[in-house]
């Protein structure tokens, strides 16, 4: 097993060759260079070097001063410096320059392998973190937003532009239109991409609890506050905070949020000192905030501060040409997650999707596709996998003369067969209560 990639920079051939052999026997892949210039050239050429073991005294450079150059070319690698004559001041400067450690040749030979293991382990962890961050960036980037309609193309164009700034963004639109998806894409395509993205739904918590979550509190601030709590604004420092359902926030709390936006500081509950933060704010709401301002439910100064750049997300019914694309995307996602070999959508299935009202927007479509994949018995999603309400307009056509009761009865039978008679699971898949399921089974004469 390859334990990692190591570069040895040392002009003494015998020492370099011996060290390379010992390290290779431990399971590492070893590269060698006899000068600083050749070492830097290898670092520039290679994609991954986990650890560099570098002599302090080189014919064309000084190892201590070489550390920043190494880190500039391979920021995630670790550097171990070797010296024949150790000096305390050199060791201190080496560590300040970013070296992992500084050891003497000869006396410290027994330390090299354990030290190399620690340095390489740290470097590998750093590479893994970067890989995960890149995956997150790809997953939440604008490339993952599905839509070819004119509205979506224009929206993505505007969002990409504002992503490059630190401007506050207000996302508006109906529930389920993908406001959080856009917030994440804006964050991950901004200069704050490698910093925290923190999200909170303002409608799920009461005023006091929401305030403590956002801003934190000091010990003794209220009964049960035994130690200091870090709020979400602190956790999002240098990154982005996403405030979903902004229109539900209490007026008094809105004043505190306004102060953060204007000054970049706040006081924790029960505290007296200002806490300074550097946070980009992206807010979202399904309400008309201007109307809420007129009604006295929302502060006008906060509204104008939040709406520096407003993006209105269209309802799914207003971009119906994107429905087949979205359906295919969610099908691929759901089939992979559930390990199901379902890859097609038949014509009637897509026609029924196209004429649906989509009150729950993209979120509803995703749930419908996931449900259909669960119920599908072959490799193609058909109308039999859709809920009852998709047939309300379809059942009177010449092609489908069945009554709605017949369709409903057959659908219940199919779901019961899929769940092997499990009533609770059947009710959940049908989206109805258990008592309603029993009533309908009795009404349609379906055996219990």
C-alpha positions in Angstrom: 0.0 0.0 0.0 1.3 3.4 -0.9 1.6 5.4 2.3 2.2 8.7 0.5 4.5 10.6 -1.9 7.7 12.0 -0.5 10.3 14.3 -2.1 13.8 14.3 -0.7 16.0 17.4 -1.6 19.6 16.8 -0.6 22.8 17.4 -2.5 24.7 14.6 -0.7 24.0 11.6 -3.0 24.9 8.9 -0.5 22.7 10.3 2.2 19.8 11.0 -0.2 19.9 7.5 -1.7 20.1 5.8 1.7 17.2 7.8 3.1 15.2 7.2 -0.1 15.7 3.4 0.2 14.7 3.3 3.9 11.6 5.4 3.2 10.6 3.3 0.2 10.9 0.1 2.3 8.3 1.7 4.7 5.8 1.8 1.8 6.2 5.4 0.5 6.7 6.5 -3.1 9.9 8.5 -3.2 11.1 11.2 -5.6 14.6 12.8 -5.4 16.3 16.1 -6.2 19.9 17.2 -5.6 19.3 21.0 -5.8 16.6 23.5 -4.7 15.9 24.3 -8.3 15.3 20.7 -9.3 13.2 20.2 -6.2 11.0 23.2 -7.0 10.7 22.0 -10.6 9.4 18.6 -9.4 6.9 20.3 -7.0 5.6 22.4 -9.8 5.3 19.4 -12.2 3.7 16.8 -9.7 0.0 17.1 -8.7 0.5 15.6 -5.3 3.5 15.6 -2.9 2.6 14.8 0.6 5.9 15.5 2.4 9.2 17.2 1.5 12.3 16.2 3.4 14.8 19.0 2.6 18.4 19.6 3.6 19.0 23.1 5.1 22.3 23.7 3.3 21.9 23.3 -0.5 24.3 24.4 -3.3 21.7 26.9 -4.7 19.5 27.7 -1.7 18.9 27.7 2.0 16.3 25.2 3.2 14.8 27.5 5.9 14.1 30.2 3.2 12.9 27.5 0.7 9.9 26.5 2.9 7.6 29.3 1.7 8.4 28.6 -1.9 7.6 24.9 -1.4 4.3 25.8 0.3 3.5 28.2 -2.5 3.8 25.4 -5.1 2.2 22.7 -2.9 0.2 24.4 -0.2 -1.0 21.2 1.4 2.3 19.4 1.7 4.4 19.3 4.9 8.1 20.1 5.1 10.7 18.4 7.3 14.1 20.2 7.4 17.3 18.3 8.0 20.5 20.0 9.2 24.0 18.9 10.0 24.4 21.7 12.5 21.2 22.6 14.3 20.6 26.2 15.4 17.8 27.3 17.7 17.1 30.5 15.7 17.0 28.5 12.4 14.5 26.0 13.9 12.3 28.8 15.1 12.4 30.6 11.7 11.7 27.3 9.9 8.5 26.6 12.0 7.4 30.3 11.4 7.9 29.8 7.7 5.6 26.8 7.8 7.9 23.8 8.3 6.4 20.7 10.0 9.7 20.1 11.9 13.4 20.8 12.0 15.8 18.0 13.1 19.5 17.3 13.1 21.1 14.7 10.9 22.8 11.7 12.5 21.5 12.2 16.1 17.9 12.2 15.1 17.9 9.5 12.4 15.6 7.3 14.6 13.0 10.1 14.5 12.7 10.5 10.7 10.3 7.6 10.0 7.8 8.4 12.9 8.0 12.1 12.0 7.4 11.3 8.3 4.3 9.3 9.2 2.9 12.1 11.2 3.6 14.7 8.6 2.2 12.6 5.8 -0.9 11.8 7.8 -1.5 15.5 8.3 -0.9 16.3 4.6 -3.3 13.5 3.5 -6.0 14.8 5.8 -5.5 18.3 4.3 -5.8 16.9 0.7 -9.0 15.0 1.8 -10.5 18.1 3.2 -9.8 20.0 0.0 -11.3 17.1 -2.1 -14.5 17.3 0.0 -14.6 21.0 -0.4 -14.2 20.7 -4.1 -17.0 18.1 -4.2 -19.2 20.3 -2.2 -18.5 23.2 -4.5 -19.3 21.1 -7.6 -22.5 19.7 -5.9 -23.7 23.2 -5.0 -22.5 25.2 -8.0 -24.7 26.7 -10.7 -23.8 23.8 -12.9 -26.0 21.7 -10.8 -29.1 23.9 -11.2 -31.2 22.3 -13.9 -33.1 24.5 -16.3 -32.9 25.7 -19.9 -35.9 28.1 -19.8 -35.3 31.8 -20.5 -36.2 32.7 -16.9 -33.7 30.3 -15.4 -30.9 31.3 -17.8 -31.3 34.9 -17.0 -31.6 34.2 -13.3 -28.4 32.1 -13.2 -26.6 34.8 -15.2 -27.5 37.5 -12.6 -26.7 35.1 -9.7 -23.2 34.4 -11.1 -22.6 38.1 -11.3 -23.6 38.9 -7.7 -21.7 35.8 -6.4 -18.4 37.5 -7.2 -19.3 40.4 -4.8 -20.0 40.6 -1.1 -23.4 42.2 -1.7 -26.4 41.1 0.4 -28.9 39.1 -1.7 -32.6 38.6 -1.2 -34.1 35.5 -2.8 -37.9 35.6 -3.3 -40.3 33.1 -4.7 -42.9 30.4 -3.7 -42.0 27.6 -1.4 -40.1 24.8 -3.1 -38.7 26.9 -6.0 -35.1 26.3 -4.9 -34.1 29.4 -2.9 -31.6 27.5 -0.7 -30.0 25.8 -3.8 -29.4 29.3 -5.3 -28.0 30.5 -2.0 -25.5 27.6 -1.9 -24.5 28.2 -5.5 -23.9 31.9 -4.8 -21.7 31.0 -1.8 -19.7 28.2 -3.5 -18.9 30.4 -6.5 -17.8 33.4 -4.4 -14.5 34.2 -2.9 -15.9 32.7 0.4 -16.3 29.3 -1.1 -13.9 27.6 1.2 -15.4 29.3 4.3 -18.5 28.2 6.2 -22.0 28.2 4.8 -24.5 28.3 7.6 -28.3 28.1 7.1 -31.2 28.6 9.4 -35.0 28.6 8.8 -36.4 31.7 10.7 -39.9 30.3 10.8 -39.1 27.2 12.8 -38.0 28.9 16.0 -39.6 31.4 18.4 -38.1 34.9 18.9 -36.0 34.1 22.0 -34.7 30.8 20.7 -33.9 32.3 17.2 -32.0 35.2 18.8 -29.9 32.8 20.9 -29.2 30.6 17.8 -28.2 33.6 15.7 -26.2 35.6 18.2 -25.3 33.2 21.0 -25.4 34.1 24.7 -23.2 34.5 27.8 -23.3 32.3 31.0 -26.2 33.4 33.3 -28.1 35.2 30.5 -31.2 33.2 31.4 -32.1 30.1 33.4 -30.2 27.1 32.0 -27.5 29.2 30.3 -24.5 27.7 32.2 -21.8 28.3 29.6 -21.2 30.7 26.7 -22.8 29.7 23.4 -21.5 30.6 20.0 -24.2 31.9 17.6 -24.5 31.1 13.9 -23.2 34.5 12.9 -19.9 33.7 14.7 -19.9 30.2 13.1 -20.3 31.8 9.7 -17.4 34.3 10.3 -15.6 35.0 6.9 -18.3 32.9 5.2 -22.0 33.1 4.4 -25.2 32.9 6.5 -28.5 32.0 4.8 -31.6 33.3 6.5 -34.5 31.3 5.1 -38.2 32.5 5.6 -36.9 35.9 6.6 -40.4 37.4 6.6 -41.3 35.4 9.8 -38.7 37.2 11.9 -39.9 39.2 14.9 -39.6 43.0 14.6 -37.3 43.5 17.6 -35.0 40.8 16.3 -35.0 42.5 12.9 -33.5 45.6 14.6 -30.6 43.5 15.9 -30.1 42.0 12.4 -30.0 45.4 10.9 -27.2 46.5 13.2 -25.2 43.5 12.2 -25.6 44.3 8.5 -24.7 48.0 9.1 -21.8 47.6 11.6 -20.6 44.0 11.3 -21.0 43.6 15.1 -23.5 42.5 17.7 -23.8 41.9 21.5 -24.6 38.4 22.7 -27.6 37.8 24.9 -26.5 38.7 28.5 -23.3 40.2 27.2 -21.8 43.7 27.2 -19.0 43.5 24.7 -19.3 43.8 20.9 -18.6 40.7 18.8 -17.3 41.6 15.4 -18.0 39.3 12.4 -17.3 39.3 8.7 -20.4 37.6 7.2 -22.2 37.7 3.9 -26.0 37.6 4.3 -28.3 35.9 1.9 -31.9 36.0 2.9 -35.0 34.3 1.4 -38.7 34.6 1.7 -42.0 33.4 0.1 -43.7 36.6 1.3 -44.1 40.0 -0.4 -41.9 41.9 2.0 -43.0 45.3 0.6 -46.6 44.5 1.5 -45.3 43.3 4.9 -43.6 46.7 5.4 -46.9 48.4 4.6 -48.7 46.2 7.1 -46.1 47.1 9.8 -44.8 43.5 10.0 -41.4 44.2 8.5 -38.9 47.0 9.0 -38.5 49.2 5.9 -34.9 50.0 6.7 -34.1 46.3 7.0 -36.0 45.5 3.7 -33.9 48.0 1.8 -30.7 46.8 3.4 -31.5 43.2 2.5 -32.7 43.9 -1.0 -29.5 45.3 -2.3 -29.7 42.6 -5.0 -33.0 40.8 -5.4 -33.5 37.6 -7.3 -37.1 36.3 -7.9 -37.2 32.6 -8.6 -40.0 31.5 -11.0 -42.7 28.9 -10.0 -42.3 25.6 -11.8 -45.6 26.0 -13.6 -44.1 29.2 -15.2 -41.2 27.3 -16.7 -42.9 24.0 -17.7 -40.3 23.4 -20.4 -37.9 22.5 -17.6 -40.1 19.8 -16.2 -38.7 16.9 -18.4 -35.1 17.9 -17.6 -35.8 18.1 -13.9 -37.6 14.8 -13.9 -34.7 13.1 -15.7 -32.2 14.6 -13.2 -34.2 13.6 -10.1 -34.8 10.1 -11.6 -31.0 9.6 -12.1 -30.4 10.9 -8.5 -33.1 8.7 -6.9 -32.3 5.5 -8.8 -28.6 5.8 -7.9 -29.4 6.4 -4.2 -31.9 3.6 -4.0 -29.8 1.3 -6.2 -32.8 0.8 -8.6 -32.4 0.1 -12.3 -34.9 2.7 -13.4 -33.8 4.9 -16.2 -36.8 5.9 -18.4 -40.0 8.0 -18.2 -42.8 7.1 -20.5 -44.7 9.6 -22.7 -47.9 9.6 -20.7 -46.0 10.0 -17.4 -44.3 13.1 -18.8 -47.6 14.5 -20.2 -49.2 14.1 -16.7 -46.3 15.9 -15.2 -46.6 18.8 -17.7 -50.2 19.5 -16.9 -49.9 19.3 -13.1 -50.3 22.5 -11.1 -47.1 22.0 -9.0 -48.1 24.0 -6.0 -45.0 22.6 -4.2 -42.8 23.5 -7.2 -39.4 21.8 -7.7 -39.5 20.2 -4.2 -42.8 18.6 -5.0 -41.5 17.2 -8.4 -38.4 15.7 -6.6 -40.7 14.0 -4.1 -43.0 12.7 -6.8 -40.1 11.2 -8.8 -38.6 9.6 -5.7 -42.0 8.1 -4.8 -42.4 6.8 -8.4 -39.0 5.1 -8.3 -40.0 3.3 -5.2 -43.2 2.0 -6.8 -41.8 1.3 -10.2 -41.8 -2.4 -11.1 -39.7 -2.2 -14.3 -37.1 0.2 -15.8 -39.6 2.9 -16.8 -41.7 5.3 -14.7 -45.3 5.0 -15.9 -48.5 6.8 -14.9 -49.3 3.9 -12.5 -46.6 5.3 -10.2 -48.2 8.7 -9.9 -50.6 9.9 -7.0 -54.3 10.2 -7.5 -54.5 13.9 -8.2 -52.5 13.5 -11.4 -55.5 11.7 -13.0 -58.2 14.2 -12.2 -58.0 15.8 -15.6 -56.9 12.7 -17.4 -59.7 10.2 -16.5 -62.4 11.6 -18.7 -60.4 11.3 -22.0 -61.3 8.6 -24.5 -57.9 6.9 -24.0 -58.5 6.6 -20.3 -62.3 6.1 -19.5 -61.7 4.8 -16.0 -63.5 6.7 -13.2 -61.4 8.4 -10.5 -62.6 5.8 -8.0 -61.4 2.9 -10.2 -58.0 4.6 -10.6 -57.7 5.2 -6.8 -58.7 1.7 -6.0 -56.1 0.2 -8.4 -53.4 2.5 -7.1 -54.0 1.5 -3.5 -53.8 -2.1 -4.5 -50.5 -1.5 -6.2 -49.0 0.3 -3.3 -50.2 -2.4 -0.8 -48.6 -5.0 -3.0 -45.4 -3.1 -3.0 -45.3 -2.7 0.8 -46.4 -6.4 1.2 -49.5 -5.3 3.1 -47.8 -2.9 5.4 -50.6 -0.4 6.1 -48.5 2.3 7.8 -45.9 2.4 5.0 -48.7 2.3 2.4 -50.4 5.3 4.0 -47.1 7.2 4.0 -46.4 6.5 0.3 -49.9 7.5 -0.6 -49.7 10.7 1.5 -52.8 10.0 3.5 -53.6 9.1 7.1 -53.8 5.5 8.3 -57.5 5.9 9.2 -58.2 7.3 5.7 -56.4 4.3 4.2 -58.6 1.8 6.2 -61.7 3.7 5.3 -60.9 3.6 1.5 -59.9 -0.1 1.7 -63.3 -0.8 3.2 -65.1 1.5 0.7 -63.4 -0.3 -2.3 -63.6 -3.8 -0.9 -59.9 -4.3 -0.7 -59.0 -7.1 1.7 -57.2 -6.0 4.9 
